[in-house]
Amino acid sequence: MLSSIEILILSIIQGVSEFLPISSLAHLVLVSKYYAFTNQNLLIDICLHLGSLLAVIFYFRNDLFNFIKNRNFLIKILIGTLPIIPVGYIFYQTGIINQLRNLEIIGWMSLIFGILLYISDKSKINKKIDTQFSVKSAITIGLFQILALIPGVSRAGITITSGRLLGFNRFDSAKISFLLSIPTLFAASILGIYNIYKEGSSELNFLAIIAVIFSFAFSYLTIAIFLNFIRKFSLKIFVIYRIIISILILSFVYL
């Protein structure tokens, strides 16, 4: 049984890394291996993602609730989510997702896509999200998002990267990334809940509720701080972090 301290650690990792371009899945896998979390069960995983989902919905509540005004934009966000859902389902059902969860893949993906993030952040074009975020842009970013199924790539990282490559500024790229996370996290949560129901092996408990609350709190703070940060600074700090952690991981794998 996971302890409250382990729930806190996993909640911090989920809340912080889900929305930063550093790969939440990679960090959850790494920390679980390091601390030997023997029972990081499906229910806790779902609660961690549910907390992040509620946080991004609450943060962007004005955009979401004002559907009539933002209808076209939000429909494009839904369209951008379509590519990852069937691929993610196939990866999950076939067990491919578990085969990819190893340190070597995490290390190389963190390095390669960290460098790609750096290259994309050099983009000087500043398209307007209100007028130039087209269906084609949504589908392109959605196709890139499929790569986030590989640990180490980072869903936030690859969607921000693709947004920058398409010419959107850092803030708008991050906003697109955050909003794209809503249907993705929702779909993952529904799949997880279905599997819990099918197995009949998990019951809602105090630690699960705590996981939702902690994940929500850390996710919300991360979104607010990150959006404020990228209004003023580049993404270089995250590129450096990814390179450092990838070197450490690959050194551990090969040395």
JOZI-V822655 format. One record per helix or strand of 2 or more residues. SS is the DSSP state (a for helix, b for strand). FROM is the first residue (numbers start at 0). LEN is the number of residues. If there is no record, write none. Layout:
ss=SS from=FROM len=LEN
ss=SS from=FROM len=LEN
This chain:
ss=a from=3 len=14
ss=a from=23 len=12
ss=a from=41 len=18
ss=a from=60 len=5
ss=a from=66 len=28
ss=a from=95 len=4
ss=a from=102 len=18
ss=a from=128 len=4
ss=a from=134 len=15
ss=a from=154 len=11
ss=a from=169 len=30
ss=a from=205 len=25
ss=a from=235 len=19
